[in-house]
Amino acid sequence: MKYILVIDHIATGGAERILIDYYHYLKQNGHVPYVFVLSGYSGQSKWTENVDVFYGSCNDENNLIKKTLQQFNLFFRLKKIVADIKPDVIFSFLEKSNLLTSLVPTSAVKVVSVHNVLSLQYTKIKLGIVQKLTYCMIRWMYNKCNNVVAVSKQVKDDLIVSFGVRSENINVINNYVNSKDIKIKSQCGIDDFVFCPDKKYIMNIGRFSEQKAQWKLLKAFSLYLNKGGWNVYLVLMGEGEYMEELKQLAKDLGVYSRTIFLPFNLNPYKYMAHADLFVLSSIFEGFPIVLAEVSSLRIPFVGTRKAIPEEMFDNRLFWEECIVDNLILEKDFTTIIHDDEKHLAKLIERGIDDDDFRKKILNHTKIWEENNDKSMQFLFYDAMCRKVSTKI
């Protein structure tokens, strides 16, 4: 079978990881996959080595008129590629890609996937009419397609409650990983940092962005240190637009000497394996692949309600013990510490100092981890791709 996998861009995000892994899975199983990236260029990402990629444009346009024209150009570019390749399946990731996939005329099976809690993702749209149009577009797009993948239960619930998408259109398929491969890679040596055996390490991996909200973690960490966490360090791995702001905040909070900033690494597992606790402070997520990776190494994790998927736990009441609600959604690089950051500090304290709590996290996520197998995720994808085509 011939596949076209469509995505907005390829950087270091979870959706991109899934697309690249699915591409190689398809190729290994005798299929012929291609990738269409809306914005990017050859050599931009190490992940695209040995991948057949078509690029729609070099960069995203910021001007409204140019952005609109760009979307028309992308549509016709994808339409031509579809006409030339004549795929059996088009599988898309993220909203722009899903919209173009929905619009392009073809008899191929179309599968669209949603990787975030969209109602929170689009709170940044302040103009009411634009937000209303966006909501209408999402409702139309996902009600028109009966092959919608939601990466978690909360993503599905959000599509139904916030956007009025029909439940029967949506299939929940979690993001899994290759646990065996991760365990092997986690044993590799580290040459740019030394983890001291007499210290404890809190870790966060992700783009330094508004969505990931690492400033909340820095503030919570500063509170925890003030209570006596003398031998604990915070490791932030990633890259992004808020790198300098986060470093300055760490200095302003007086925790810079206890905070390690590490660049993104193609093998984060060798660092992850040294973590005593993994913390996700994100405003929203879908189903973070990094949590599936952390789970495979049996590292306790805590975080915010919209970052930690409920289905990873076998007990909802205990899941509630591992999460906090984000009360402030806007970025804040001041030293003012809000109530949600105070709650996160208490959760970090339990996650580091309470051995019974740490063991319970691992026990209550054991069943999910036993099913944590990337090949199962892709088998679920295959099942959707074999559905009778519905023109959308």
N, C-alpha and C positions, 0 to 999 in steps of 0.2 A: 504494500500500500504506500501511496505517496502522501506526505504530510507537509503542511506549511504551519510553522509555529510563529505566532505574531506577538511582539512585545514592544512596549513604548521605548525602552532603552536597555542597555546592558551595563550595569555598574557593579555594585556589590550587594544588591538586595536579594531577599528571599525568592521572589518570583523569578528573577533572572537565574538563580541557582537551580530552581526546579526545571525551567525551560532547558537549560544546558544539559542537566542530567537526563531529562526525558529524551532529548535529541540523541544522546549517545545510547540510551536504552533502545530506542527505535532502530537505530543503525545496527546495533548488535543483534537485533532480532529480525534482520532481513528487510526492514522497511527503508524507504527513501525519504528522509526528512530534509526540509529546508527551513531557514529562519529568516523572517522579515522583521527588521528593527526600524521603528519609525524614525528615531533620531540617534545618530552615531556615525562612526566611521571605522574603517578597517584598522586594526591594531590598537583601538582604544581600550579594549579589555583583553586580559590574558585568557579569559574564559572562552573566547571565540576562536582560539587556535584550533585548526583542523575542523572547523565548523563551516558549512556552506551558508553564508549570510548575504542577504540583500539589505541595503540601507536605503531608507526613504529620503532622509535629509541629514545634513551634517549637524545641525543644531536646532533647538526649539526657538521659534520666533516669539518675541515679547510683545511686539506691536499687535493690537487687536486685528487690524485689517490684514497684516502679513500672516498672523497666526491662522486666520480663517482661510486665506488662500493656500497656506501650507497644508491644512487639513484636506482641502480639495485635491491638491497635488498628491498627497499620500494615498487618498482613496483611489485615484486613477492609477497610481503606481502599483498598489496592491491588486487592483482589478486586472491589470495587464499581466502581472506575475501569475495570478490564479488562472487566467486564460491560457498562458503559455505552459504552465506546469500541469494543469488539470488535476489538482490534488483530490484524493479521496476524503481527506480530513483537513479542516482548518481548526487549529487549537490556539486560542488567544489568551493573553495574560494582561491584566490591568485595563483600566477603563477606556483609554483612547483606542487601544488595540481592539478591545471588545466591541466598541462602537463601529469601527471600520469593518471588522469581521461581520458584524450584524448587517451592514449595509451592502457589502459586496455581493453581486449576483453569482450564484454557483449552485450546483447540485450536490456539492460536497457536504459531508456531515460537519456541522459547526459546534464546537464546544468552547464556551467562554468561562473564564475563571475569575473569582473575586477574592482578593488577598488582604483586604482591610475592612475594618468597620467603617463603612462609607459615610454614615451620618456624622461621625467625628472627623473623618478626613476632610469633609467639606464644610466644617464650621468656619474655616478660614475665609470662606466666601461671605463677605459682609453685605454686599448689595443684594437686597431682597429679591428683585426680579431675576437676577442671575442665578441665585440659589434655587429659586422656584423652577426655572428652566432646566437646571442641572438635575433636580429631583425628577422632573417629568421625563427627561431623557433616559435616566437610569431605570425608571419604572417601565417605560416603553421598551427599552432594549432587552431587559431581562424577562419581561413577560412575553416577548416575541420569540425568545429562544427557550426550548424545553431541555437544553443541555447546559445547565449552569452549575459550575463547581464552586462551592463555598468551602474555604479551607478550615472552617471551624463552625461549631454550633452557633456561637454568638454572631458570626458573620451572616449566617442564614437567618437568624432571628432578626437581625438589623435590616436585612433586605425585605423581610416580610412586614415588620412593624413600621419602619421608617419610610419605606418606598412602595409598599403595596405589591411586592412581587409575589406571584403565586407559589405556594409552598411546594407543589408538585413539580415545579420546574427546577428545583434546587436539590443537588446532591452534596452532602457533606463528605468531603474526603480530606482527612488531615494530612499534614506534611510529615513524612517519615524520612529516615536517613539510613545509610548503610552503617550500622553499628559496628560491625566487624572491621570495616575499613577505618572508621574513626578511632577505634581502640588501638589499631596498629600504628596509625599516624600520631596518636597521642604520646607514643613512646619515643618519638624522635627527639634529638637533642636541641637545646636552645642556645644560640650564640650571641643574643643581643640583650639578655636580661638574666639575672640569677634569682631564682625563688629560694629564699632562705627557709630551711626546715623548721626553724623555731618561730617563724612568723605565720600569720594567717592572712589570706587574701580574699577580698571580695572582688568579683569581676563583672564587667558589662562589655558586651561586644555589639557594635552597631554603628551606623553612620551618625556623626555628630550633627544632629538636625533637630528641628522643632518637634517632629514626631517622637523621637527617641527620648527627649527631655532629660538628658544626663545632668542638667543643672539641679534637678530635683534630687538625684542620687548624691551629688556632691554636698548638697545642704543636709540631707539626712545623714550622710557619712560624718559631717562635721559635728552634728549633735551626738552621734554615737561615740566619736573620739572624746568629746567633752565629758562623757560619762566614764571614761577610763579605758577605752580600747587601745591600750598603749602598743600592742604588738600586731596591730591589724593595718593592712594596706589596701588601697583601692586601685584596681587595674582597669583602665579604660582603653579598649582597643578599637580603632576605627579611624575614619577620616571624614572630613566634611566641613561645611561652611561655618560651624560654631567652634572650631578647634581653639582659636585664640581667646574667644569669650569664655570658654570653659577653663582654660588655663588661668586666665585672669581671675575668674571666680574662685578657683581653688586657692590662689594666692590671697584673695580678699578674705576668704573664710579661714585662712591659716592652716589649710590641709595640703598645700602643694607638695611639701616634703614627704607626705604619705600617699600621694597620688602618682601613679605611673601611667603615662600616656604612651601607648604602643601603636605603631602604624598597622593598618590592615595587613594580614598575612594569609597566604593561600592555605597554610596549615595552622589554623588557630587552636587546634585540638591539643598540641603540645604545650600550649600556655593554659588552656582551659583545664587540663588535667591537674593543675596545681591549685585550682580555686577551691576554697572551702565553702563558698556560697556564691551563687550567681543571682544577680538582681536586675530585673527589667523595670525601668521607670517610665516606660513609654506611655504617651497619651492614648495611643491605640495601636493595635497590631491585628493581624488576621490569625495566623497560626505560625508563630516565630520558629523558623527552622533551627535557630540557635538553641531553643529549648529542647527540641528533639535531640540535638547533639549533646547538650548538657545531660539530658536524661540518660543517653547511651553510656555516658561515663559515670553515671550514678552520683552526680553532684547535686546537693539540695539547691532549690531555687525558690525565690519569692518575687513579688512585684505588684503591679497595679492590676485592677480588675479587668481592664480591656487589653492587657498584655498576656496574662496567664490563662490559657484555655481551661475551662471547667472540665472538659472530657478527659484531660490527662489524669484526673484524680478519680478514685473509686468512691469518693465520699464528698458530697457537696458541702457539708458542714465543715469538713476539714479544709477544703479548698478556700472557704471563706476566711479561715485562719491564716492563709498564706498570701492574702491580697489586701491592698488598700485602694480606696477610691481616689482618683485624681479630682481635686476640687478646683484647682487653678489650671486652666488649659493653655493660657498664654505664656510665652517664654518670659523668663524673669531672671536676669543675671545680677540682680542686686543681692545683698546679704540678708534681706528679709526672709525669714523662714516661716512658711505657711503651715496650716494644720495638717495637710496631707503629707508634707515632708516630715513633720513630727511623727506621724503615724508610721511612715516608712522607716524612720530611724528605730522605732520600737520593734518593727518587724525584722530589721537587720540584726538588732541585738539578740532576738530569739534565734535567728538563723545562724548566728555565730556562736553564741554562748550556751544555748540550750540543746544539749546533746539528744535529749528525748525528742524534742521537736524536729531536729534534723533527721533522726531515724524515721520518724513518722512520715515526713515528706517523701522519703524514698520508698517506704512501705505502701503508701497510698497511691504512688505512681507506678508501682511494680507491674500491675496488669497492663497498663498502657504500654510500658516499655517492652513487655514480652511480645507485643504486636508491632513494635517499632521497626518496620522493614520497608525500605524504599520500594522494593520490587512489588510489594502488595499495593502501594499507592498507584504505581504505574499499571498494574493489572486492573485496578478500578478505572483508571483512565481509558484503558483499552476497551473495557466493557462499554463505556459511554461512546467511544468512537465507532463501535460496531452497531450502534443504534440506527434505525432507519432514518435517513436524512430528512430534515425538516427545513424547507426554504425559509430563511428569515432575512 
